[in-house]
Amino acid sequence: MRALYTAATGMTANQIKVENIANNIANNSTTGFKKVRENFEDLVYQSVGGKGASGDAMQLGSGTRLAGLSRDFRNGDTLMSSSPTAMLIDGPGFFVVESPSGETFYTRDGNFRTDAEGNLTTQNGYRVAPGIQIPPGGTLTMGPDGSLGADVPTASGSESVSLGTLELALFPNPEALQAAGGNLFRGTSAAGDVTRASPQEEGAGTVLQYATEGSNVDVAEELIAMITAQRGYELSSKVIQAADEMLQTAAGLRR
C-alpha cells in the first residue's frame, strides 16, 4: 500500500528536523554560531484514475524528502568582553584564519587570544589574517577602519606600534559555505569567489573591539519547531498503523 511508504518519508523528514533542532539548541551558547534550517520538497507524483474536473490527470503524491540545509547568517547578540583581543563583526564579513597546515578558513567567532609568540589566533591556534603579532607586554588596539596597533610599555611610559590592518572576507553566497567544525567554514565554488577587504570597505561591515557575537539561535523558536516536528512524526506513525490495519483487514477477506 502506497500510504506506508508515503507516511514513512514523513517520519524520516521529521526525524531529520528534530536532529537539526537538537544541533541548533546545543549551540545556543556557541560564539558566532549560525542556526541551520531544513528545506524539504515533495516527491514525484503519480497519475491515478481518470481525469479531474480540470481535465488533467489526477495526481497522487508520494511523500517528502530533505532538499537541503540552509544556514541563517543574520547577526547574533552582542556579547561584551573585557579582553582586548575580542572582536565582533557588525555586517556580513568573515574573519580570515589560517591553520598550521596552511589551509584558509573563515569564521564569525572573534573570541581570539594570543599564542606564546604574541600571534593573534583563534582558540584552536589558527592565526588571524593578515598575521598579527603583538609585541611582548603590548595591549592590542583597533581603529574603526580595522587598523591594528599595540600600546607597548617603555621606560618613559608607553609607545604605540602599528600592526597592520585586519582582513575580512565576503562571499556572494555565504549560505553555500561548508561548515568545518570549530566555528570555521571552508569556501566552496557554490559560495562564489571570495573578496578580501578591510572593515568599512566593500560592504564588509565594521569590527568592534571588546565584544564578540553570540549565537543567533532563538530557543523559543526552536522549541516550537521541535513540538511541531514531534507531532508530525506521531501523525505519520498513526498513518502507518492505519494502513497496516487496512492491509490486515483486506488479507482477512480471503478466510
N, C-alpha and C positions, 0 to 999 in steps of 0.2 A: 504494500500500500504506500502510495506516494507521501502521505501525511507523516509517516515515520521518518523518512529522510528529511523532509522539509522542516519538521519540528526539531530534528537533531541539529540542523545547521543553526537554528535559533539558539539552542542550548550552547553550542560551541561559540557563537558570537558573543553571547552574554558572559560566558566564562572568560573570554579574552578581555572583555570590557572590565570585568572585576579585577583581573590580573593587572591591567594597566592602571586602574584606580589605586590599587594597592601600592604600586610603584610611586605614583604621584603623592599619595599620603605619606609614604615612608620618607620622601624627600621634602617634606614640608618645611624642614629647618635647614636644608642644604643651601649654602650660599650660591646665588646665581642660577639655581635650578629653574628650568622652564618646563612647565607641565606639558603632557602629551595627550592628544585626543585621538580617538579611534574613528576611522571613516569606513562605513560599511556600504555595500552595494547589493542590490537584489540579483539573484541568479537567473539563468536562462528561463524563458517562458516557453511552454508547450501548448500547441493548439489542441483543444478538446471539443468534442461535439461538433455542432454546426456553427452557423454564424449568429452573431448577436444582433441587437436592434440596429446597430450602425452599419450592418452589412459585412463587417470584418469578422474574421475567425475569432472565436472566444479563446482567450489565453489564460493558462493557469501557471502561477509562479512556482518555483521550486526552492525557495528559501533565500538565505543571505550568506554573505561571506565578508571577511575583512578585506577592504580595498587598499588600506594604507593607514599609517600613523602620521599625524601632523603635530609639530611642536609649536607651542604658543610662545612667541618671543616678546610679548609685552613685558615692560619693566616690572620688577618686583618692588617690594617695600624698601625704603632707605633705612639701613641699619648704621647708626653712628658707632664709631670706634675711636679708641684712644691711641691707636697705632698709626704712625706717620706713613707706613707702607701700605695702609689700607686704601683702596681706590674703588670708585663707583662710576660706571658709565651711564650718563643720562642721555640716551639716544640708542641707535641701532648698531653701533660698532661693537667689535670684539677685541679683547686683549690678544696680542700675538705672543706665543710662548714656544720655546724650543726644548725638546727632550735631550737628554745626554747623548742619545744616538744621532741627533741632528734632525729629527723629524719635527715639522712645524705643526702646531695645534692652535686652536682658538678657544677662548673661554670668556665667560661673563663674570667669573669669580675673581674679584680683585682683592681677596684676602691674602696678600703677599707677605713675604718675610725675606730676610737676608741670610745667605749661607755664610760659611766660615771665611770666605774671601770678600764678603761685602756685596756679592751679586744679588740683585733683586730677583726672587724666584717665587714660584707657586709653592704650596705646602708640600708638593711631591718633588721639589727640587728642579722644576723646569724653569729655565731662565726667561725672563721677560724681555721682549724685543724693545729697542734695538741692542740690548746688552747694557745694563745699567749697574755700575759698580759704585757703591757708596764708600768713601774713604773711612778708615778706622776712626770711630768716635763721632762720625758725622751724623746729622739728622736730615732725612730726606725732606725736600721742599718741592712744591709743584705750583706752577702758574696756571691760569685758566686756559692757556693755549697748549698745555701739555709739556711746557718747558720744565725740565727737572734740574734740581740743584741740591746742594748739601751745605748745611752750616757746620763747618769744621772748627772745633776749638783750637785756639792758638795761645801762645804765651801772653798776648796782649788782649785777648777776648775771643773773637770768632771770625772766620773768613768764609765767604760764600764761594762755592765752587760749582761750575756748570757741569751737568752730567748728560746733556743732550735733550732730545725731545721724545716723548712717549709715542709709540706707534699704535694705531688702531686699524682693524680690518673691516671691510664692508663686503657684503655679498648681495648680488641681485636677488637670490632666492635662498635666504638663510634656513628656511624650513627643510631644505634638502641636505643640510649638513649632517654628517654621520656622527652620532654620539660615540665617544671612545672611552667613557667612564672617567672618573676622577674630575668631573666638571669640565671635560675637554671635548672639543669637536674637531673632526677632520673635514677638510674641504673635499667636495665631490664635483664631478662635471655638471651634475644637475643643479648644484648651488651657484654655478657660474664662476667667472673669473674674479679672483679676489682683488680688491683695491686697498692699498695701504695709504693711510692719511694721518695727519696729526689731529688731535682734538680741535673742534670748531672748523674743520675743513672737510669738504666733500660730503657734508651732512652726516659725519660720523658721530656727532654728539659731543658733549663736554664731559670732562672727568673731574670728579670731586675727590679731594683727599680727606682722610679721616672718616671714611664711610664705605660700606660695602652694600651690595644689592642682595636682598633676601629672595627666597623662593617666591614665585608668582602663583603658587598653588592656593586656591581658595578651599579650605577644608569643608566648609558648609556645602559648597557646590559639589565637591567630590562625594560627600555623604549622600546627597540627594541622588546623584548619578548611580551610586552603589545600590541604593534601595531600588531604583528603577530597574537596574540590571538583574538584581536578585529576583524581583517579581517576574521579569521577563523569562528568566531561567525556569522558575517554578511553573509558569503558564505553558512553556514549551514542553516541560516534562509531563504535564497533565494531558497535553495533546497526544503525546506518545502513548500514555496509558489508555486514553480513549480509543485511539486507533488500534492498539493491541486488543482491547476488549471486543472491538468490532470484528477483528480478524478471527478471534476465538468463536464469536457467535456465528460467523459465516462458516467456519470449519465444522461447527457442531450441527449444521443443517444436513450434513451427509449421514448422520447417525439415524 
